[in-house]
Amino acid sequence: MSASMLFTLPDQQGHLFDASKHLPLIIYFYPKDSTPGCTTEAQEFSALLPQFQQLGYCIVGISRDSQKSHQNFIIKFGLNLTLLSDIEQTVCRQFDVIKEKNMYGKKVMGIERSTFILNEQGQIMHEWRKVKAAGHAQQVLEALSHTNA
């Protein structure tokens, strides 16, 4: 059995989100609020949220952005998601999603777009790394539909 991957982080409202109270849980890590790929991914997860909830799952997005940035992102795009701030990168490191990336020819450390599904015990059931934003939420939903069938 894999170790429990539980954590607590502040959401966009500044409330502490305790993962253990929201299992089973879908966590998607994304690089930055309001960038094209991250917006596409957030909008798709947001649109499919009712279907994930029917299967019994909560969804959270995690980036290194501030709570204020998350609030603006949610308002600007009408998202109905919980976004968590991992400014210290604690949870990003826990899930090993901080990777060296190439930004305009410079090497930088950033979040590799990744998604994890935690079961009722807080253990990873599925993981996707190096995710392409468009269509990913649907891919996750299909994987869950097969798991829960």
C-alpha positions as CSV (number, residue, x, y, z in Angstrom):
1,M,0.0,0.0,0.0
2,S,1.3,3.5,-0.8
3,A,1.6,6.0,1.9
4,S,-1.2,8.4,2.6
5,M,-0.8,11.7,0.6
6,L,-3.0,13.9,2.9
7,F,-2.3,17.6,3.3
8,T,-3.8,20.9,4.4
9,L,-3.6,24.1,2.4
10,P,-5.4,27.4,2.3
11,D,-8.1,27.8,-0.4
12,Q,-9.0,30.9,-2.4
13,Q,-11.0,32.2,0.6
14,G,-8.2,31.7,3.1
15,H,-10.0,28.7,4.7
16,L,-7.9,25.7,5.4
17,F,-8.7,22.7,3.1
18,D,-8.0,19.5,4.9
19,A,-7.7,16.7,2.3
20,S,-8.7,14.0,4.8
21,K,-12.2,15.5,5.0
22,H,-12.7,15.5,1.2
23,L,-11.9,11.9,0.2
24,P,-12.0,10.5,-2.4
25,L,-10.3,13.4,-4.0
26,I,-9.0,14.5,-7.4
27,I,-6.0,16.9,-7.2
28,Y,-4.7,18.6,-10.3
29,F,-1.5,20.6,-10.1
30,Y,-1.1,23.4,-12.6
31,P,1.6,26.0,-13.3
32,K,-0.1,29.4,-13.2
33,D,-3.5,31.1,-12.8
34,S,-5.0,32.8,-15.9
35,T,-2.5,31.3,-18.4
36,P,-4.0,29.7,-21.6
37,G,-3.4,26.0,-20.8
38,C,-4.3,26.4,-17.1
39,T,-7.5,28.3,-18.0
40,T,-8.5,25.6,-20.4
41,E,-7.9,22.9,-17.8
42,A,-9.7,24.8,-15.0
43,Q,-12.7,25.5,-17.3
44,E,-13.0,21.8,-18.3
45,F,-12.7,20.5,-14.7
46,S,-15.2,23.2,-13.6
47,A,-17.7,22.2,-16.4
48,L,-17.4,18.5,-15.5
49,L,-17.6,19.0,-11.7
50,P,-21.2,17.8,-11.4
51,Q,-20.3,14.5,-13.1
52,F,-17.3,14.0,-10.8
53,Q,-19.5,14.8,-7.8
54,Q,-22.1,12.2,-8.9
55,L,-19.2,9.7,-8.8
56,G,-18.5,10.9,-5.2
57,Y,-15.3,12.9,-5.9
58,C,-14.2,16.3,-4.8
59,I,-11.8,18.3,-7.1
60,V,-9.1,20.8,-6.1
61,G,-6.6,22.6,-8.2
62,I,-3.2,23.5,-6.7
63,S,-0.6,26.0,-7.9
64,R,2.0,28.3,-6.3
65,D,-0.3,31.3,-6.9
66,S,-1.6,33.4,-4.0
67,Q,-5.2,33.2,-2.6
68,K,-5.9,36.6,-4.2
69,S,-4.6,35.4,-7.6
70,H,-6.9,32.3,-7.2
71,Q,-9.9,34.5,-6.4
72,N,-9.3,36.7,-9.5
73,F,-8.9,33.6,-11.7
74,I,-12.2,32.1,-10.4
75,I,-14.1,35.4,-10.9
76,K,-12.6,36.2,-14.3
77,F,-13.5,32.8,-15.7
78,G,-16.6,31.9,-13.7
79,L,-15.0,28.8,-12.2
80,N,-16.8,26.7,-9.6
81,L,-13.6,25.0,-8.3
82,T,-11.7,25.1,-5.1
83,L,-8.1,26.3,-5.8
84,L,-5.4,25.9,-3.1
85,S,-2.4,28.0,-2.6
86,D,0.9,26.1,-2.2
87,I,3.2,29.1,-2.1
88,E,5.8,27.2,0.0
89,Q,5.6,24.3,-2.5
90,T,5.2,21.8,0.3
91,V,2.4,19.7,-1.3
92,C,4.0,20.2,-4.8
93,R,7.1,18.5,-3.4
94,Q,5.1,15.9,-1.6
95,F,3.6,14.8,-5.0
96,D,7.0,15.5,-6.8
97,V,5.5,17.8,-9.4
98,I,8.2,20.5,-9.2
99,K,10.4,19.9,-12.3
100,E,13.0,21.8,-14.3
101,K,11.3,23.5,-17.3
102,N,12.5,25.5,-20.2
103,M,11.0,29.0,-20.3
104,Y,12.1,31.0,-23.3
105,G,15.5,29.3,-23.3
106,K,16.0,29.7,-19.5
107,K,15.9,26.7,-17.1
108,V,13.4,27.3,-14.3
109,M,11.8,25.2,-11.7
110,G,8.0,25.0,-12.1
111,I,5.0,22.8,-11.7
112,E,4.6,20.0,-14.2
113,R,0.9,19.7,-15.0
114,S,-0.1,16.6,-13.2
115,T,-3.3,15.0,-11.8
116,F,-3.8,12.5,-8.9
117,I,-6.8,10.6,-7.6
118,L,-6.7,9.7,-4.0
119,N,-8.9,7.0,-2.6
120,E,-10.9,7.0,0.7
121,Q,-7.6,6.2,2.6
122,G,-5.8,9.1,1.0
123,Q,-3.6,6.9,-1.2
124,I,-2.9,7.5,-4.9
125,M,-5.1,5.3,-7.1
126,H,-4.3,7.0,-10.5
127,E,-1.8,9.6,-11.6
128,W,-1.2,11.5,-14.8
129,R,2.0,13.4,-15.4
130,K,3.1,15.8,-18.2
131,V,-0.6,16.4,-18.8
132,K,-1.9,18.2,-21.9
133,A,-4.5,20.6,-20.7
134,A,-7.2,20.3,-23.4
135,G,-9.4,17.2,-22.9
136,H,-7.6,16.1,-19.7
137,A,-10.6,16.5,-17.4
138,Q,-12.7,14.3,-19.7
139,Q,-9.8,11.7,-19.6
140,V,-9.9,11.7,-15.8
141,L,-13.7,11.4,-15.8
142,E,-13.6,8.4,-18.2
143,A,-10.9,6.7,-16.0
144,L,-13.1,7.1,-13.0
145,S,-16.3,6.0,-14.8
146,H,-14.5,2.7,-15.6
147,T,-13.1,2.3,-12.1
148,N,-16.6,2.9,-10.5
149,A,-18.5,0.9,-13.1
